[in-house]
Amino acid sequence: MYRYFTRQELQCKCCGAEHMDAGFMRKLEAFREAAGFPFVVTSAYRCPAHNSRVSSTGRDGPHTTGRAIDIAVRGDRAYYLITRAAEYGFTGIGVNQKGASRF
């Protein structure tokens, strides 16, 4: 399916559906290739019901379109992701720096 990501990483944690956007995944795969280090996925596709339970974006946030992914990263790798993501066409980059499980 994808070189760097498994179906299990990308599917909804609530129902198992996986509807990642093909264009988004092409950009993500290219970005991962250039980065040269693993992306630890904490959340990718979310069905509308699950997204409404875990996100303030409700039933139609970016995760429900398959055009969003949360990656656990810290230190130099976090800096790399933040500074280089726009070069690959990513927008809406969020940063959460709470506790040990940063993304």
C-alpha positions, 0 to 999 in steps of 0.5 A: 500500500505505502512504503513507509506507513501501514494500514494499521497506523492510518486507520481510525482507532474507533472503527478501523476505516482507512480513507487517507487522501491519495494526494496527501499520502504522496506528499507525506511519503515524499516528505518521509523519504526526504526526512530519512527518519521514521514518523511515529503516527499517533492519529491519521484517518478518523471517522466523523463520530470518532473525530467529534469525540476527540477533536474540537473540529467536530464531525468534519475536521481535517482528519475526517478527510484523510488529509491530516496526520499526527506524528510524535516527534521531539528535538531536532526531528520536530524542528525539521518537520516544522521548518520543512513541512511547507516545502512539501505543500503541508498547511495547518501544521499543529504543534503540541508540546505537552508532556512526554508524548509530544507531536 
